[in-house]
Amino acid sequence: MTGDPLDLIGDLLAMARAAGADAADALYLARTTQGVQVRNGRTEDLERSETQDLGLRVFVGRRSSIVSATGLDPERFAPLVEQALAMARVVPEDPHAGLSPLAETGFVDGTGLDLLDMARPDTASLLARARAAEDAALSVAGVTNSNGGSATASLSDIVLMSSAGFSGRYARSGHSVSASVLAGHGTGMQRDYDYHSAVHLADLDDPAAIGRSAGERTVARLNPGRPRTGRMAVVYDPRVSASLLGHLAGAVNGNAIARGTSFLKDRMGQRIMPAGLDILDDPTRPRGLAAHPFDGEGVRSGVLEIVRDGVLTNWALDSRSARQIGTTGNGRASRGPSAPPVPSLGSLYARPGTLTPAALMQDIAEGIYVIELMGSAINGLTGDYSRGAAGFMIRGGVLAEPVAELTIAGNLNDMFARMVLADDLEFRRATNAPTIRIDDMMIAGA
């Protein structure tokens, strides 16, 4: 590739219009990733990848198509446009197709989001980070083997342009460290892990702290029992509590609403959670792992309240799903180079409550503290919920012995209505939630 991506993509869109497209947009993603993994002190994997992906979407009336290519080569633009238009002219019409009417006109970048860190760790630095994490994990008494320590660094360049006048570009860096180890022997072995990801290297947790946490988590899980079968309170550790927000995101997704396949489809404006509980999608948080200045259709990013004071207030909508249900989009389009935009909530978080996690549990005579969820049997139409889990018993308001091989079941309508949030929210993931308690869950155990 020679030339600025903005100029080249502008040329591609002009070529598409001249060839007969009524409208067009294009997404360009360039990414460089370097990663290492060590296991038991030895280097096990060294990787470096550089990718460039281009996606062109064209509209001919209410017909549209998407074609993709690797790289940004002007010599390949003409056949790319020809292929896209030929496909668009033979597909069925979609009455809801089109560019977003909410897209900005002019240029938008990532100013204010602080998504680019100029630190460029070399292979030696990444190996040192991975080894520090693994060494710390292996030093924990009771740890018997390692699944490895890893470290990565990445840099992405994102460009989106449309024939309606939008152009946007931003860069994003990323750094991560993780460790996974085993404890025990034979059939009594247990595994656990810890990890951290950050946009800026300076925000990344100390690798040794990650390793120690992984080791301590693993040893704490040794010799698990199975709880009795029955109804009891369940407390979700922050590592898994965000999964509840993920189920909410699926239920308010505009495509599910338009198809009528969501258990929340008739609940807009109604209370679905306790009073005082707020859940928001905020892609504008500086250094956020999923922060972005504009969505997949060029709509400027902003904060969206999904639940306010327990009341459902918004769906997640791109322009197509908004047209399907007869309303206006809200800038929640996500897309890749080879696929059309779809609604998505990538930066969800729940505002924390006022109780500490200890206070949240103190009146639980018998309950389950969940640290891991396995499998998923979620019925999006009815809200029925069933997941395998592992964690610890809660007895007399405090954590007790480890438990495993249990199933948690309920219905998300009831679960959402009974959620109580602790005060320990930390922004460590794309979707974030504090410790969450839900009473009267069905536990299938021994």
C-alpha positions in Angstrom: 0.0 0.0 0.0 1.2 3.5 -0.9 -0.7 6.6 0.1 -2.8 7.6 3.0 -5.7 5.1 3.7 -8.2 8.0 3.9 -7.3 9.2 0.4 -7.3 5.6 -1.0 -10.7 4.7 0.5 -12.1 8.0 -0.8 -10.9 7.0 -4.2 -12.6 3.6 -3.8 -15.9 5.1 -2.9 -15.8 7.6 -5.7 -15.1 4.7 -8.1 -18.1 2.8 -6.7 -20.4 5.8 -7.2 -19.1 6.4 -10.7 -19.7 2.7 -11.6 -23.4 2.9 -10.5 -23.7 2.6 -6.7 -26.3 4.9 -5.2 -24.4 4.9 -2.0 -21.4 3.1 -0.5 -19.1 2.9 2.5 -15.9 1.1 3.3 -14.1 -0.1 6.4 -10.3 -0.6 6.7 -8.7 -2.4 9.6 -4.9 -2.8 9.9 -3.6 -4.7 12.9 -0.1 -5.7 14.2 0.0 -8.2 17.0 3.0 -9.7 18.8 2.5 -12.4 21.5 4.6 -14.8 23.5 3.9 -17.8 25.7 6.1 -19.6 28.2 5.5 -22.8 30.0 7.5 -24.1 32.9 10.1 -21.5 32.3 10.6 -22.4 28.6 9.6 -20.3 25.6 6.7 -22.2 24.0 5.4 -19.8 21.4 6.5 -16.6 19.6 4.0 -14.9 17.2 3.8 -11.8 15.2 1.1 -11.0 12.7 0.3 -8.1 10.5 -3.1 -8.0 8.8 -4.9 -5.5 6.6 -8.6 -6.0 5.8 -10.8 -3.9 3.6 -14.6 -4.2 3.3 -16.7 -2.4 0.6 -20.4 -2.1 0.9 -22.5 -0.8 -2.0 -26.2 0.0 -2.4 -28.2 -0.1 -5.6 -31.6 1.1 -4.7 -32.6 -1.1 -1.7 -30.2 -3.9 -2.7 -26.8 -4.1 -1.1 -23.7 -6.3 -1.0 -20.4 -6.5 0.7 -17.1 -7.6 -0.7 -13.8 -7.8 1.2 -10.1 -7.9 0.4 -6.8 -8.2 2.2 -4.8 -5.1 1.8 -5.5 -1.6 0.3 -4.2 -2.0 -3.2 -5.6 0.6 -5.7 -5.0 -1.8 -8.6 -7.6 -4.1 -7.1 -10.2 -1.5 -6.6 -11.9 -1.8 -10.0 -12.6 -5.5 -9.9 -13.7 -5.1 -6.2 -16.2 -2.5 -7.2 -17.3 -4.6 -10.2 -17.9 -7.6 -8.0 -19.8 -5.7 -5.4 -22.2 -4.1 -7.9 -22.8 -7.4 -9.7 -23.7 -9.0 -6.4 -25.9 -6.1 -5.3 -27.9 -6.1 -8.6 -29.0 -9.8 -8.1 -29.8 -10.0 -4.4 -33.4 -9.4 -3.1 -34.4 -5.9 -2.1 -34.3 -5.0 1.5 -36.7 -2.3 2.5 -34.7 -1.5 5.6 -31.3 -1.2 3.8 -29.3 2.1 3.6 -26.7 4.2 5.3 -27.4 5.6 8.7 -29.1 9.0 8.6 -27.5 9.8 11.9 -23.9 9.5 10.6 -21.7 12.5 11.0 -20.6 14.5 8.0 -17.0 15.5 8.1 -14.0 13.9 9.9 -14.1 12.2 13.3 -11.1 10.9 15.2 -10.3 9.5 18.6 -9.3 12.7 20.2 -10.1 12.7 23.9 -10.4 8.9 24.2 -6.6 8.3 24.8 -6.6 5.0 22.9 -3.0 5.1 21.6 0.0 4.2 23.7 3.4 4.8 22.0 5.0 2.0 24.1 6.2 -0.7 21.8 7.5 -3.6 23.9 10.0 -5.9 22.1 10.0 -9.7 22.3 12.4 -9.7 25.2 10.1 -7.4 27.2 7.1 -9.6 26.4 9.0 -12.7 27.4 10.1 -11.1 30.7 6.5 -10.2 31.5 5.2 -13.7 30.7 7.9 -15.3 32.8 7.3 -13.0 35.7 3.6 -14.0 35.7 4.3 -17.7 35.5 7.1 -17.7 38.0 4.9 -15.9 40.6 2.1 -18.4 39.9 4.4 -21.4 40.3 5.8 -20.0 43.6 2.4 -20.3 45.3 2.4 -23.3 47.7 0.2 -26.1 46.3 0.6 -25.3 42.6 2.0 -28.3 40.8 2.1 -27.5 37.1 1.7 -24.7 34.6 -0.5 -24.1 31.6 1.7 -21.2 30.8 2.2 -17.4 31.1 1.6 -15.1 28.1 2.0 -11.5 27.1 0.8 -9.6 24.0 1.0 -6.2 22.5 -1.1 -4.9 19.6 -1.7 -1.8 17.5 -4.7 -1.3 15.3 -5.7 1.4 12.7 -9.4 1.8 12.0 -10.7 3.8 9.0 -14.4 4.2 8.1 -15.8 6.3 5.2 -19.1 6.7 3.4 -20.2 8.3 0.2 -22.6 10.5 2.3 -19.6 12.5 3.7 -18.5 10.7 6.8 -14.9 9.9 7.3 -13.3 8.7 10.6 -10.1 7.2 11.8 -8.5 6.2 15.1 -5.7 4.0 16.3 -5.8 1.7 19.3 -3.1 0.0 21.3 -3.4 -3.0 23.6 -1.3 -4.9 26.1 -2.1 -8.0 28.1 -0.6 -10.5 30.5 -2.0 -13.8 31.8 -1.1 -16.9 33.8 -2.8 -20.3 34.1 -1.7 -23.1 36.5 -2.8 -26.3 38.0 -2.8 -27.6 41.6 -3.2 -31.1 43.0 -2.6 -34.4 41.3 -4.4 -37.0 39.2 -8.2 -36.7 39.2 -8.0 -34.2 42.0 -6.3 -31.5 39.9 -7.8 -28.1 39.6 -7.1 -25.3 37.1 -7.5 -21.5 37.3 -6.1 -18.4 35.8 -5.8 -14.6 36.0 -5.2 -12.0 33.3 -5.3 -8.3 32.7 -5.7 -6.2 29.5 -5.2 -2.5 29.1 -4.9 0.1 26.4 -1.8 1.6 27.9 1.1 -0.4 29.2 1.3 1.9 32.2 -2.2 0.7 33.3 -1.3 -3.0 33.0 -1.2 -4.9 36.3 2.1 -6.1 37.6 2.7 -9.5 36.0 3.8 -11.0 39.3 0.6 -9.9 40.9 -1.4 -11.6 38.1 0.6 -14.7 38.6 0.2 -14.8 42.3 -3.5 -14.3 41.9 -3.7 -17.2 39.4 -1.9 -19.5 41.8 -3.9 -18.6 44.8 -7.2 -18.9 42.9 -6.1 -22.4 41.7 -5.1 -23.7 45.2 -8.3 -22.4 46.8 -10.3 -24.7 44.4 -8.7 -27.9 45.6 -10.9 -30.8 46.8 -14.3 -29.3 45.9 -17.5 -30.8 47.0 -21.0 -30.6 45.6 -23.7 -28.5 47.2 -27.1 -29.9 48.0 -29.9 -29.6 45.5 -32.3 -26.8 46.4 -33.0 -23.1 46.3 -30.5 -20.6 47.7 -28.8 -17.3 47.1 -26.2 -17.0 44.4 -23.4 -14.4 44.5 -21.6 -13.7 41.2 -17.9 -12.7 41.5 -17.0 -9.7 39.3 -15.1 -12.1 37.0 -18.5 -13.7 36.0 -21.1 -11.1 37.0 -20.7 -9.3 33.7 -22.2 -12.3 32.0 -25.5 -11.2 33.3 -25.1 -7.9 31.5 -24.3 -9.9 28.4 -27.6 -11.7 28.6 -29.3 -8.3 29.0 -27.4 -7.1 25.9 -28.7 -10.0 23.9 -32.3 -9.4 25.1 -32.3 -5.7 24.1 -30.5 -6.2 20.8 -32.4 -4.5 18.0 -32.3 -7.6 15.7 -33.9 -9.7 18.4 -36.6 -7.1 19.0 -37.4 -6.8 15.3 -37.7 -10.6 15.0 -39.8 -10.8 18.2 -37.4 -13.3 19.7 -36.5 -11.5 23.0 -38.1 -12.1 26.3 -38.0 -8.3 26.8 -39.7 -7.4 23.6 -42.8 -6.0 25.3 -41.1 -4.5 28.3 -39.9 -1.1 27.1 -40.6 1.5 29.7 -41.3 -1.1 32.4 -39.4 -1.9 35.5 -37.2 -5.0 34.9 -34.7 -4.4 37.7 -34.8 -3.1 41.2 -35.3 0.7 41.8 -32.0 2.5 41.8 -30.2 0.2 39.4 -28.7 1.7 36.3 -27.0 0.0 33.3 -25.3 2.0 30.7 -23.3 1.5 27.5 -20.4 4.0 27.4 -17.9 3.7 24.5 -16.6 7.2 25.3 -14.7 6.3 28.5 -11.1 7.2 28.0 -8.7 4.2 27.7 -11.7 1.9 27.7 -11.1 -1.5 26.2 -14.0 -1.2 23.8 -14.0 2.6 23.5 -14.5 4.1 20.0 -15.3 7.6 18.7 -17.9 6.4 16.2 -19.8 3.2 15.5 -19.8 0.9 12.5 -22.0 3.3 10.5 -20.2 6.6 11.3 -22.6 7.7 14.1 -20.6 9.6 16.8 -20.4 7.6 20.0 -22.2 8.6 23.1 -23.5 7.2 26.4 -26.7 5.2 26.2 -28.8 4.3 29.2 -30.2 0.8 28.8 -31.8 0.7 32.3 -32.5 3.8 34.4 -33.6 3.4 38.0 -34.6 -0.2 37.2 -36.7 0.7 34.1 -35.8 -0.4 30.6 -35.2 2.7 28.6 -33.5 1.8 25.3 -32.9 -0.9 22.8 -29.5 -1.3 21.1 -30.1 -0.2 17.5 -28.2 0.2 14.3 -30.0 1.9 11.4 -31.5 -1.2 9.9 -33.0 -2.6 13.1 -34.3 0.9 13.9 -36.1 1.0 10.5 -37.5 -2.4 11.1 -39.2 -1.4 14.3 -40.1 2.1 13.2 -37.8 4.2 15.3 -34.5 6.0 15.2 -31.1 4.3 15.7 -28.8 5.1 18.6 -25.3 4.5 17.3 -24.9 0.9 18.4 -23.7 -0.6 15.0 -20.8 -2.9 15.0 -19.3 -4.4 11.9 -16.3 -6.2 10.4 -14.9 -5.7 6.9 -16.8 -8.7 5.5 -20.1 -8.4 7.3 -22.9 -5.8 7.5 -23.4 -3.7 10.6 -25.4 -5.3 13.5 -26.5 -3.8 16.8 -24.1 -4.4 19.6 -23.4 -3.2 23.2 -19.7 -3.4 23.7 -19.1 -1.1 26.6 -21.8 -2.0 29.1 -21.4 -1.4 32.8 -23.6 -1.4 35.9 -23.4 1.4 38.3 -22.2 0.0 41.7 -24.4 -0.3 44.7 -23.6 0.8 48.3 -22.8 -2.5 50.1 -19.4 -4.0 50.2 -19.2 -7.6 49.0 -18.9 -8.8 52.6 -22.0 -6.9 53.6 -23.8 -8.2 50.6 -23.3 -11.8 51.8 -23.4 -11.3 55.6 -27.0 -12.5 56.0 -26.7 -15.6 53.7 -27.0 -18.7 55.9 -26.3 -21.0 52.9 -25.5 -19.9 49.4 -23.1 -20.2 46.4 -20.3 -17.8 45.5 -19.7 -18.3 41.7 -16.2 -17.8 40.2 -16.6 -19.8 37.0 -19.5 -20.5 34.6 -19.4 -23.3 32.1 -21.7 -24.0 29.1 -24.9 -22.0 28.4 -28.5 -22.9 28.0 -30.1 -19.5 27.7 -33.5 -19.3 25.9 -33.6 -15.8 24.5 -37.4 -16.1 23.8 -38.4 -17.1 27.4 -35.5 -16.0 29.5 -34.9 -19.5 30.9 -31.4 -19.7 32.3 -29.2 -22.7 33.1 -25.4 -22.8 33.5 -22.8 -25.0 34.9 -20.8 -23.4 37.7 -18.0 -23.7 40.2 -17.1 -21.6 43.2 -17.4 -21.7 47.0 -20.2 -22.3 49.5 -21.3 -19.3 51.5 -22.0 -20.4 55.1 -23.0 -17.9 57.8 -22.3 -15.0 55.5 -18.7 -15.9 54.7 -16.9 -18.0 52.1 -16.4 -21.7 53.0 -15.4 -24.8 51.1 -15.0 -25.0 47.3 -17.7 -26.6 45.2 -17.9 -27.7 41.6 -20.1 -29.7 39.2 -23.3 -27.8 40.0 -25.9 -26.2 37.8 -27.6 -22.8 38.4 -31.1 -22.4 37.0 -33.7 -19.7 36.9 -35.4 -17.2 34.6 -33.7 -14.0 33.6 -36.9 -12.0 34.1 -36.9 -13.0 37.8 -33.2 -12.8 38.1 -33.0 -9.3 36.8 -35.8 -8.3 39.2 -33.9 -9.6 42.2 -30.3 -8.4 41.5 -28.5 -6.6 44.3 -25.2 -5.0 43.4 -22.1 -4.4 45.6 -19.9 -1.4 45.5 -16.7 -3.0 44.0 -17.1 -2.0 40.3 -13.7 -2.0 38.5 -13.3 -1.3 34.8 -11.1 -4.3 33.8 -13.0 -5.6 30.8 -15.1 -4.4 27.9 -18.3 -5.2 29.9 -18.0 -4.6 33.7 -20.2 -5.3 36.7 -19.5 -5.4 40.4 -20.3 -8.4 42.6 -24.0 -9.3 42.1 -26.3 -11.2 44.4 -29.5 -13.0 43.3 -31.7 -14.8 45.8 -33.8 -17.9 45.4 -31.9 -19.5 42.6 -32.3 -23.2 41.8 -29.1 -25.2 42.5 -28.7 -28.7 41.1 -25.9 -30.4 43.0 -25.5 -33.7 44.9 
